[in-house]
């Protein structure tokens, strides 16, 4: 049995990390002047989300569907 019905649903794996990156950016941005923005962390979480979505797609699309 295939782990996902459609391999394109693997994008949801990456969307989780992108949502975390938005939250990671928004909390210091709206938190006030004493909060420090960490743009490197936001960038890395965003890129990690893209990489995870691509890797999940590759692994699921290449798995046997029996």
Secondary structure by P-SEA (a helix, b strand, c coil): cccccccccaaaaaaaaaaaaaaaaaaaacccccccccaaaaaaaaaaaaaaaaaaaaaaaacccc
